[in-house]
């Protein structure tokens, strides 16, 4: 009988020793198990779950952050929930791992709270200004040492400026208390966003106040994750980078910040 020409190159299992066959089977099984483990790990990362992020009392006004994070985490199948705390406590809770991260802070918050990882894509930006009463004639932060500057505990940028220039500061736990302190002359100046300051000056009670323009600073704000979620860092960074590239992060989408009555 003529042998099919193609059959001459086909291996015949009966030609191999059992030991070789056993080794081949073992290799195949190991490869299958490795592929299965890899698939399960990938599915675990991509599986829907929820993250709890802290934010301070102003956080709800930063639509820029809420929209960007909602879009980015949705692509990863992850739901996001926010818990509101006083500013410093929010950072402390996130740093301790009692929450999964912090919604939004200035760059460098991880230097003071080392368990937090800064996601390197800015999702909000604002202009920080110093608004002062009529007795302030300073044009630099060095000259501000002669005045009482109101700042909010947990506002990393405020604390950084105060320490850098050795300023005479009065600290409060809630940001909106600062405006009342300024209006009642308990402090000489405070930090506000540009929008907040303009809003206050337009009111009769704040018409005597001025913005010290030489102290204006543009700030970029970032999302932070606790280090226990370091596996998510490259994933959320990639999603935010893509949103940024497509022009889908509106960094200046910040609501006006209404002041509570005290």
C-alpha positions in Angstrom: 0.0 0.0 0.0 1.3 3.4 -0.9 1.9 5.8 2.0 0.4 9.2 1.8 3.2 11.6 1.2 2.0 14.0 3.8 2.0 11.3 6.4 5.7 11.0 6.3 6.2 14.2 8.3 3.5 13.5 11.0 4.8 12.3 14.4 3.5 9.1 15.6 2.9 9.0 19.4 3.8 5.3 19.4 7.3 6.2 18.3 8.1 8.2 21.5 9.0 6.7 24.9 6.3 7.0 27.6 8.6 9.3 29.6 8.7 11.8 26.8 5.0 11.7 26.3 4.5 12.2 30.1 6.8 15.3 30.0 4.9 16.7 27.0 1.6 16.2 28.8 2.9 17.9 32.0 4.1 20.9 30.0 0.8 21.3 28.3 -1.1 21.0 31.6 1.2 23.6 33.2 0.7 26.0 30.3 -3.1 25.6 30.5 -3.1 26.2 34.3 -0.9 29.3 33.8 -3.2 30.7 31.2 -6.2 30.0 33.4 -4.6 31.8 36.3 -3.7 34.7 34.2 -7.3 34.9 32.8 -8.7 34.8 36.4 -6.3 37.6 37.6 -7.3 39.8 34.6 -11.0 39.2 35.3 -10.5 40.0 38.9 -8.9 43.4 38.1 -11.6 44.2 35.5 -14.5 42.9 37.6 -17.1 45.5 38.8 -16.5 46.8 42.3 -16.9 49.9 44.3 -14.3 52.4 45.6 -15.0 54.8 48.5 -13.2 58.1 48.1 -13.0 60.9 50.7 -13.6 64.5 49.9 -13.9 67.7 51.9 -17.0 69.9 52.1 -16.1 71.7 48.9 -15.7 68.5 46.9 -19.3 68.3 45.6 -18.6 71.6 43.7 -15.8 70.2 41.7 -17.8 68.7 38.8 -14.5 68.5 36.9 -13.3 65.7 39.2 -16.6 63.9 39.6 -17.2 63.7 35.8 -13.6 62.7 35.0 -13.5 60.0 37.6 -17.0 58.7 36.8 -16.0 58.3 33.2 -12.6 56.8 33.9 -13.7 54.3 36.5 -16.8 53.3 34.5 -14.4 52.0 31.8 -12.8 49.8 34.4 -16.2 48.5 35.7 -15.7 50.3 39.0 -18.4 52.3 40.9 -17.3 55.3 43.0 -18.8 56.5 46.2 -17.8 59.7 48.1 -17.7 60.3 51.8 -17.5 63.9 53.1 -15.2 64.8 56.0 -13.4 68.0 57.2 -10.4 68.6 55.0 -7.6 67.2 57.2 -9.7 64.3 58.5 -10.5 63.3 54.9 -6.8 63.0 54.1 -6.0 61.2 57.4 -8.8 58.6 56.7 -7.6 58.0 53.1 -4.0 57.8 54.2 -4.8 55.2 56.9 -6.5 53.0 54.3 -10.0 53.4 55.9 -11.1 54.7 52.5 -9.8 53.8 49.0 -8.4 57.2 48.2 -9.0 60.9 48.0 -11.1 62.5 45.2 -9.0 65.6 44.6 -6.0 67.4 46.1 -3.1 69.6 44.9 0.1 68.0 43.7 2.4 66.7 46.5 -0.2 65.7 49.1 1.6 62.3 49.1 4.7 63.9 50.6 2.7 64.6 53.8 0.5 61.5 53.4 2.9 58.9 52.1 0.3 56.1 51.8 -1.5 58.0 49.0 -0.4 57.7 45.4 -0.9 60.7 43.1 -2.5 59.9 39.8 -0.4 62.0 37.4 -3.2 63.5 35.3 -4.6 66.8 36.4 -8.4 66.7 36.5 -9.2 70.2 37.8 -7.5 73.6 37.9 -8.2 76.9 39.6 -6.6 80.2 40.4 -5.9 80.6 44.1 -6.0 84.2 45.3 -5.4 86.1 48.5 -8.3 88.4 49.4 -7.7 91.0 52.0 -9.2 93.9 53.9 -8.1 97.5 53.5 -5.2 97.5 55.9 -3.1 95.0 53.9 -0.5 96.6 51.7 1.7 93.5 51.1 2.7 92.5 47.6 4.6 89.4 48.4 4.2 86.4 50.7 7.2 87.6 52.7 5.4 90.8 53.4 2.3 88.9 54.5 4.2 87.9 57.7 3.0 91.1 59.2 -0.7 90.1 58.9 -3.0 87.4 60.1 -3.7 85.0 57.3 -6.7 82.6 57.7 -6.2 79.1 56.3 -8.1 75.8 56.5 -6.7 72.7 58.2 -6.0 70.0 55.7 -5.7 72.3 52.7 -2.2 71.1 51.8 -1.4 74.1 49.6 -2.4 76.6 52.3 -0.2 74.8 54.9 2.7 74.6 52.4 2.7 78.3 51.7 2.3 79.1 55.4 5.3 77.0 56.3 7.4 78.1 53.4 7.1 81.8 54.2 6.7 81.4 58.0 3.3 83.2 58.0 1.2 84.3 61.0 -1.8 82.0 60.4 -5.1 81.4 62.0 -6.4 77.9 61.3 -10.0 76.8 61.0 -11.5 73.3 60.4 -14.1 74.4 57.8 -13.3 76.5 54.7 -16.4 78.5 54.7 -15.7 79.9 58.2 -12.8 81.9 56.8 -15.0 84.4 55.0 -16.9 85.2 58.2 -13.6 85.7 60.0 -12.4 88.1 57.3 -15.6 90.1 57.3 -15.5 90.3 61.1 -11.8 91.4 61.1 -10.6 88.3 62.9 -8.1 87.8 60.2 -6.6 90.3 57.7 -6.6 88.0 54.6 -7.6 84.5 53.5 -7.1 82.2 50.5 -10.1 81.8 48.1 -10.5 80.6 44.6 -10.8 83.3 42.0 -14.5 82.5 41.6 -15.2 82.7 45.3 -13.3 86.0 45.7 -15.2 87.7 42.8 -18.5 86.4 44.1 -17.7 87.9 47.6 -16.5 91.3 46.3 -19.7 91.8 44.3 -21.7 91.6 47.5 -22.2 94.7 49.7 -20.6 93.0 52.7 -17.5 92.3 50.8 -17.2 95.4 48.6 -14.4 96.8 50.7 -12.2 93.8 50.1 -9.5 93.6 47.5 -7.6 90.8 45.8 -3.8 90.9 46.2 -3.0 90.2 42.5 0.7 89.7 43.0 -0.1 86.6 45.0 -2.3 84.8 42.4 -1.3 81.2 41.8 -2.6 78.7 39.2 -3.1 75.3 40.8 -3.7 71.9 39.3 -5.6 69.2 41.2 -5.1 65.5 41.2 -6.8 62.2 42.2 -5.1 60.0 44.8 -5.4 56.3 45.6 -4.3 54.4 48.7 -1.3 52.2 48.1 -3.4 49.1 48.6 -4.8 49.8 45.2 -1.5 50.3 43.4 -2.6 47.7 40.8 -5.2 50.3 39.7 -2.8 53.2 39.3 -1.7 52.4 35.8 -5.2 51.5 34.8 -6.9 54.7 36.0 -3.9 56.7 34.7 -4.4 55.2 31.2 -8.2 56.0 31.3 -7.7 59.6 32.5 -4.9 60.1 29.9 -7.2 59.0 27.2 -10.0 61.3 28.4 -7.5 64.2 28.5 -6.3 63.4 24.9 -9.9 63.4 23.7 -10.6 66.7 25.4 -13.2 65.2 27.7 -11.8 66.6 31.0 -13.2 70.0 31.7 -10.8 71.1 34.4 -12.5 74.4 35.1 -16.0 73.0 35.7 -16.3 74.2 39.3 -19.6 75.4 40.7 -19.8 78.6 42.6 -19.3 77.9 46.3 -22.3 79.2 48.3 -21.5 80.5 51.8 -23.4 79.2 54.8 -24.8 81.6 57.3 -23.1 81.7 60.7 
